[in-house]
Amino acid sequence: MNGTQRPRRTSNADVQTLTDEEILAPVWVGKKTGNLFKALKIELEDNVKQITYRKASGAVYKIPYTSFMSRFRPANEDDLWQSLCNVAANMEQDAENVSDLVTVIDPDHRHDLKRMILYPDCRDEINIGINRITRASEMETIWLLSQIEPKANRCILNFYGPPGTGKTLAAVAVAKILEKKLMKVDYAEIISKYTGDTAKHIKQVFKIAREAGAALMFDEADALLSKRLSFNEASDGSGITSINQNRNVLLNQVDEFNGVVVMCTNFFSNYDEAFLRRIARHVEFKLPNVEMRKALFKLHLPKLDKVVISETEWDEVANKSKDFSGGDICNTVINAITRASMPEKTKDWELNADDLLAEINSIKNAKEMHTGDSKPA
C-alpha cells in the first residue's frame, strides 16, 4: 500500500454538508434508538471537526462530525411527540412503582401528639426534635447553625422500642405538627430479590418525598441499616455485596435529603454504627406503666356514656393488662366493644369490666401460646 491508507467508505449521511448554525439549531434523533440529542459545540481538533452533544440524561459526549452525521438526523414533530409519550409513560410507571413502595398518610385529628399517652422523657425528646425544624430560621439567626450543619431543614429521628408502643402514631403526629404528609416505607415492599432494584427503590422513595415535600418513615429500619456484613460472618456471601450496597445507598440518600425522616425499629442494637452519627435524636418508646394503661383504655373508649365500669374495676383492668402495649390495649378495646354489641337491640349495648377482662385474658392466652409458655391442659 506504499504506506498509504485506504480512504474510509462513507455513507450518504457522511457527505452531508451543514453549516455550524444548522448543526447547533435542531434537536437530533438517533437513527437506531429514537432517542433525542442536542448538539452543544463544534470545534476543530487536528483539522477534524468534532461535535460535542448531550443526551437526555445529561451525559455529554464528543465524536467526529462524520460519525455524528451517520448516527443522528434532525428530529421532526413525530420524533418529538414520541419522545414526550415515552417520558409520560415512564413517569406514570414510576408513580405506580412508588405507590407500591410507600403508604401515604394524611394526618388528621386522630394524630395529635398531645393526646398520646407517652412517658415525659419520650415526649420531650420528640418535641426537641420538632423544634429543630419549626424554629430553624430563628436558631440560624441566633446560633449560626449553617456553619456546622448545612442541612437546616433536615431532622433524622430514631424511634425504637417494643411493638405497639406508638412509634408509627408518633411519626404521623410529627408530620401533622409540621403540616406534611407522611410516606411510610415498609421493608417488605422496598426489598427486592433482583440485584440493584432495592437500591433503585430507595432512591425512588426519597425522590417522590422530596418532590411532594413529605416526611418519610421507614418501618423495620434495622433491616435496611443492619450492621455491615463481611464474607467471614455469613454462610452465604452471594448477597452480602448487595446488602452492603443497599445500606450505603440509604445512608447517602439520608445525607442528601433536606427534610424529616423517622426511622422506626424494634431492634435498635442492630443498627450499623455509621448510621448513628446521622441521627439527630434517639427516642425510646417503652411499654406503658399501670397508670398509663388505665389512661390508654379510657382514651380508646370515646363513648364513655356506654361504659359501666367503676374506678376500682378500672384499677383491676389496668393491673390485669400488665406488659400490654398501646396496640394490645387498642385490640382489647375493639374486641370488648364487639363482645358488648352482641345483644339484638342496640339500646342494650353497654361495656362493662367483664368484657374488657375477658378480652385481656384472650390476648394473654394467645401470647402464651405464641411464646410456648402455655401450660398443658
LUMLUM-255487 format. One line per 8 residues: number of its first residue (from 0); their letters; for each residue y, z, x of C-alpha. Coordinates in nm, 2 decimals, always signed. Layout:
REM residues N
NUM> a> Y/Z/X; ...;
REM end
This chain:
REM residues 377
0> mngtqrpr> +0.00/+0.00/+0.00; +0.22/-0.01/+0.32; +0.34/+0.34/+0.24; +0.50/+0.23/-0.09; +0.43/+0.39/-0.42; +0.33/+0.20/-0.73; +0.60/+0.23/-1.00; +0.51/+0.47/-1.28;
8> rtsnadvq> +0.43/+0.30/-1.61; +0.69/+0.37/-1.87; +0.68/+0.36/-2.24; +0.95/+0.21/-2.47; +1.09/+0.56/-2.51; +1.13/+0.60/-2.14; +1.36/+0.30/-2.11; +1.59/+0.41/-2.39;
16> tltdeeil> +1.94/+0.45/-2.26; +2.16/+0.71/-2.43; +2.49/+0.85/-2.32; +2.51/+1.22/-2.24; +2.70/+1.28/-2.56; +2.43/+1.11/-2.76; +2.16/+1.33/-2.59; +2.35/+1.65/-2.65;
24> apvwvgkk> +2.46/+1.58/-3.01; +2.14/+1.58/-3.22; +1.86/+1.82/-3.28; +1.54/+1.67/-3.13; +1.19/+1.70/-3.27; +0.86/+1.70/-3.08; +0.67/+1.38/-3.14; +0.34/+1.55/-3.15;
32> tgnlfkal> +0.43/+1.91/-3.26; +0.70/+1.85/-3.51; +0.89/+2.15/-3.35; +1.27/+2.14/-3.32; +1.45/+2.14/-2.98; +1.81/+2.13/-2.87; +1.94/+1.97/-2.55; +2.18/+2.20/-2.37;
40> kielednv> +2.28/+2.05/-2.04; +2.24/+1.73/-1.84; +2.26/+1.73/-1.46; +2.16/+1.52/-1.16; +1.92/+1.67/-0.91; +1.82/+1.45/-0.61; +1.95/+1.15/-0.81; +1.72/+1.23/-1.10;
48> kqityrka> +1.87/+1.31/-1.44; +1.74/+1.64/-1.56; +1.78/+1.77/-1.92; +1.78/+2.14/-2.00; +1.66/+2.21/-2.35; +1.59/+2.51/-2.57; +1.30/+2.58/-2.81; +1.35/+2.75/-3.15;
56> sgavykip> +1.20/+3.07/-2.99; +1.49/+3.07/-2.75; +1.29/+2.97/-2.44; +1.47/+2.73/-2.21; +1.31/+2.45/-2.00; +1.42/+2.17/-1.77; +1.25/+1.83/-1.74; +1.34/+1.48/-1.62;
64> ytsfmsrf> +1.52/+1.25/-1.86; +1.22/+1.01/-1.88; +0.98/+1.29/-1.98; +1.23/+1.42/-2.23; +1.26/+1.09/-2.40; +0.89/+1.03/-2.41; +0.81/+1.36/-2.57; +1.10/+1.40/-2.82;
72> rpaneddl> +1.30/+1.19/-3.06; +1.62/+1.27/-3.27; +1.53/+1.47/-3.58; +1.60/+1.33/-3.92; +1.66/+1.50/-4.25; +1.28/+1.51/-4.33; +1.22/+1.69/-3.99; +1.49/+1.95/-4.06;
80> wqslcnva> +1.36/+2.01/-4.42; +1.00/+2.05/-4.30; +1.12/+2.30/-4.03; +1.31/+2.50/-4.29; +1.00/+2.51/-4.51; +0.79/+2.63/-4.22; +1.03/+2.91/-4.14; +1.05/+3.02/-4.51;
88> anmeqdae> +0.67/+3.02/-4.53; +0.64/+3.23/-4.21; +0.90/+3.48/-4.34; +0.71/+3.51/-4.67; +0.38/+3.56/-4.48; +0.54/+3.82/-4.25; +0.68/+4.01/-4.56; +0.34/+4.01/-4.72;
96> nvsdlvtv> +0.18/+4.13/-4.40; +0.43/+4.41/-4.36; +0.38/+4.52/-4.73; +0.02/+4.57/-4.64; +0.11/+4.78/-4.34; +0.36/+5.02/-4.50; +0.42/+5.21/-4.82; +0.79/+5.21/-4.91;
104> idpdhrhd> +0.90/+5.54/-5.08; +1.24/+5.55/-5.25; +1.33/+5.93/-5.26; +1.42/+6.08/-5.59; +1.49/+6.43/-5.74; +1.14/+6.55/-5.65; +1.21/+6.51/-5.28; +1.46/+6.79/-5.24;
112> lkrmilyp> +1.43/+6.98/-4.91; +1.60/+7.28/-5.08; +1.32/+7.30/-5.34; +1.04/+7.30/-5.08; +0.87/+7.63/-5.00; +0.88/+7.65/-4.62; +0.89/+7.91/-4.35; +1.25/+7.98/-4.24;
120> dcrdeini> +1.20/+7.86/-3.89; +1.04/+7.53/-4.02; +1.34/+7.47/-4.25; +1.58/+7.55/-3.97; +1.42/+7.30/-3.73; +1.43/+7.02/-3.99; +1.80/+7.09/-4.06; +1.89/+7.09/-3.69;
128> ginritra> +1.71/+6.75/-3.66; +1.90/+6.61/-3.96; +2.23/+6.75/-3.82; +2.19/+6.52/-3.51; +2.22/+6.22/-3.74; +2.46/+6.33/-4.01; +2.72/+6.47/-3.76; +2.66/+6.22/-3.48;
136> semetiwl> +3.02/+6.10/-3.47; +3.17/+6.45/-3.46; +2.92/+6.55/-3.19; +3.02/+6.25/-2.99; +3.39/+6.34/-3.01; +3.33/+6.70/-2.90; +3.03/+6.67/-2.66; +3.04/+6.30/-2.54;
144> lsqiepka> +2.67/+6.28/-2.60; +2.66/+5.90/-2.55; +2.70/+5.96/-2.18; +2.35/+6.12/-2.17; +2.19/+5.97/-2.49; +2.28/+5.61/-2.57; +2.09/+5.61/-2.90; +2.33/+5.82/-3.10;
152> nrcilnfy> +2.16/+5.75/-3.44; +1.81/+5.79/-3.32; +1.61/+6.10/-3.41; +1.24/+6.14/-3.35; +1.08/+6.43/-3.53; +0.73/+6.55/-3.49; +0.58/+6.73/-3.80; +0.25/+6.90/-3.71;
160> gppgtgkt> +0.02/+7.14/-3.89; -0.29/+7.15/-4.12; -0.33/+6.90/-4.40; -0.15/+6.96/-4.73; +0.13/+7.18/-4.58; +0.42/+6.95/-4.68; +0.47/+6.72/-4.38; +0.49/+6.40/-4.58;
168> laavavak> +0.70/+6.55/-4.85; +0.94/+6.69/-4.59; +0.96/+6.34/-4.43; +1.07/+6.19/-4.77; +1.32/+6.48/-4.81; +1.47/+6.39/-4.47; +1.51/+6.03/-4.58; +1.67/+6.14/-4.91;
176> ilekklmk> +1.93/+6.35/-4.72; +2.01/+6.05/-4.50; +2.02/+5.82/-4.81; +1.75/+5.60/-4.67; +1.42/+5.46/-4.80; +1.11/+5.59/-4.61; +0.85/+5.35/-4.48; +0.52/+5.53/-4.45;
184> vdyaeiis> +0.28/+5.38/-4.20; -0.09/+5.47/-4.22; -0.31/+5.44/-3.92; -0.59/+5.28/-4.12; -0.36/+5.00/-4.22; -0.19/+4.92/-3.89; -0.50/+4.93/-3.67; -0.69/+4.60/-3.63;
192> kytgdtak> -1.02/+4.51/-3.47; -0.87/+4.19/-3.33; -0.71/+4.22/-2.99; -0.34/+4.21/-3.00; -0.30/+4.24/-3.38; -0.24/+4.62/-3.37; +0.05/+4.58/-3.12; +0.19/+4.30/-3.34;
200> hikqvfki> +0.17/+4.52/-3.65; +0.36/+4.80/-3.47; +0.64/+4.56/-3.38; +0.65/+4.43/-3.74; +0.70/+4.77/-3.90; +0.98/+4.86/-3.66; +1.14/+4.52/-3.72; +1.13/+4.55/-4.10;
208> areagaal> +1.25/+4.91/-4.09; +1.54/+4.81/-3.86; +1.64/+4.53/-4.10; +1.61/+4.75/-4.41; +1.79/+5.05/-4.25; +1.49/+5.26/-4.35; +1.34/+5.57/-4.19; +0.98/+5.54/-4.05;
216> mfdeadal> +0.70/+5.78/-4.09; +0.37/+5.75/-3.90; +0.08/+5.93/-4.06; -0.21/+6.03/-3.83; +0.03/+5.96/-3.54; -0.20/+6.12/-3.29; -0.45/+5.83/-3.34; -0.19/+5.59/-3.20;
224> lskrlsfn> -0.04/+5.83/-2.95; -0.35/+6.00/-2.82; -0.39/+6.08/-2.45; -0.43/+5.79/-2.22; -0.79/+5.69/-2.16; -0.94/+5.58/-1.83; -1.27/+5.39/-1.78; -1.43/+5.70/-1.63;
232> easdgsgi> -1.35/+5.90/-1.95; -1.52/+5.67/-2.21; -1.87/+5.55/-2.25; -1.75/+5.21/-2.36; -1.45/+5.07/-2.16; -1.42/+4.75/-2.36; -1.14/+4.88/-2.59; -0.96/+5.11/-2.35;
240> tsinqnrn> -0.71/+4.84/-2.24; -0.62/+4.76/-2.60; -0.58/+5.13/-2.69; -0.35/+5.20/-2.40; -0.16/+4.88/-2.47; -0.10/+4.98/-2.84; +0.03/+5.32/-2.72; +0.27/+5.15/-2.48;
248> vllnqvde> +0.40/+4.91/-2.74; +0.46/+5.21/-2.98; +0.64/+5.40/-2.71; +0.86/+5.10/-2.63; +0.94/+5.04/-2.99; +1.04/+5.41/-3.04; +1.27/+5.38/-2.73; +1.44/+5.07/-2.87;
256> fngvvvmc> +1.47/+5.20/-3.23; +1.81/+5.33/-3.32; +1.71/+5.52/-3.63; +1.49/+5.80/-3.77; +1.11/+5.82/-3.70; +0.89/+6.11/-3.83; +0.55/+6.15/-3.66; +0.30/+6.35/-3.87;
264> tnffsnyd> -0.02/+6.48/-3.73; -0.29/+6.74/-3.79; -0.38/+6.73/-3.42; -0.06/+6.78/-3.21; -0.26/+6.86/-2.90; -0.40/+6.50/-2.90; -0.05/+6.35/-2.81; +0.00/+6.18/-2.48;
272> eaflrria> +0.24/+6.37/-2.27; +0.46/+6.05/-2.22; +0.55/+6.08/-2.59; +0.66/+6.44/-2.58; +0.98/+6.38/-2.40; +1.09/+6.12/-2.66; +1.06/+6.37/-2.95; +1.39/+6.54/-3.04;
280> rhvefklp> +1.24/+6.82/-3.25; +0.89/+6.96/-3.30; +0.84/+7.12/-3.64; +0.53/+7.32/-3.72; +0.40/+7.34/-4.08; +0.18/+7.64/-4.15; -0.03/+7.75/-4.44; +0.17/+7.95/-4.69;
288> nvemrkal> +0.16/+8.33/-4.70; +0.09/+8.52/-5.02; +0.45/+8.52/-5.14; +0.49/+8.15/-5.07; +0.16/+8.07/-5.25; +0.29/+8.26/-5.56; +0.62/+8.06/-5.54; +0.43/+7.73/-5.50;
296> fklhlpkl> +0.22/+7.80/-5.81; +0.53/+7.86/-6.02; +0.71/+7.56/-5.87; +0.43/+7.33/-5.98; +0.45/+7.46/-6.33; +0.78/+7.33/-6.47; +0.69/+7.42/-6.83; +0.67/+7.80/-6.79;
304> dkvviset> +0.71/+7.85/-7.17; +0.35/+7.72/-7.19; +0.23/+7.96/-6.92; +0.09/+8.30/-7.03; +0.05/+8.49/-6.70; +0.17/+8.84/-6.62; +0.32/+8.93/-6.28; +0.01/+9.13/-6.20;
312> ewdevank> -0.20/+8.82/-6.27; +0.03/+8.61/-6.06; -0.04/+8.85/-5.77; -0.41/+8.81/-5.83; -0.38/+8.43/-5.83; -0.18/+8.44/-5.51; -0.43/+8.67/-5.34; -0.74/+8.47/-5.45;
320> skdfsggd> -0.59/+8.15/-5.31; -0.58/+8.27/-4.95; -0.59/+7.98/-4.70; -0.48/+7.73/-4.96; -0.23/+7.47/-4.86; +0.05/+7.34/-5.08; -0.17/+7.04/-5.15; -0.45/+7.26/-5.26;
328> icntvina> -0.22/+7.45/-5.49; -0.09/+7.13/-5.65; -0.45/+7.02/-5.71; -0.54/+7.36/-5.86; -0.24/+7.35/-6.10; -0.32/+6.99/-6.22; -0.68/+7.08/-6.27; -0.59/+7.40/-6.45;
336> itrasmpe> -0.35/+7.21/-6.68; -0.63/+6.97/-6.76; -0.86/+7.26/-6.84; -0.59/+7.42/-7.06; -0.54/+7.09/-7.25; -0.90/+7.09/-7.39; -0.81/+7.22/-7.75; -0.78/+6.94/-8.00;
344> ktkdweln> -0.44/+7.05/-8.13; -0.16/+7.03/-7.87; +0.01/+7.33/-8.02; -0.28/+7.54/-7.89; -0.24/+7.43/-7.53; -0.13/+7.71/-7.30; -0.22/+7.80/-6.94; -0.35/+8.15/-6.85;
352> addllaei> -0.46/+8.32/-6.53; -0.83/+8.25/-6.60; -0.76/+7.87/-6.59; -0.60/+7.90/-6.25; -0.86/+8.14/-6.11; -1.15/+7.91/-6.24; -0.99/+7.61/-6.05; -0.93/+7.82/-5.74;
360> nsiknake> -1.30/+7.91/-5.73; -1.39/+7.55/-5.78; -1.18/+7.43/-5.49; -1.31/+7.72/-5.27; -1.67/+7.62/-5.35; -1.60/+7.26/-5.27; -1.45/+7.36/-4.93; -1.75/+7.58/-4.85;
368> mhtgdskp> -1.99/+7.30/-4.94; -1.79/+7.07/-4.71; -1.80/+7.30/-4.41; -2.15/+7.42/-4.47; -2.05/+7.78/-4.53; -2.20/+7.80/-4.88; -2.49/+8.04/-4.93; -2.82/+7.90/-5.07;
376> a> -2.89/+7.99/-5.44;
REM end
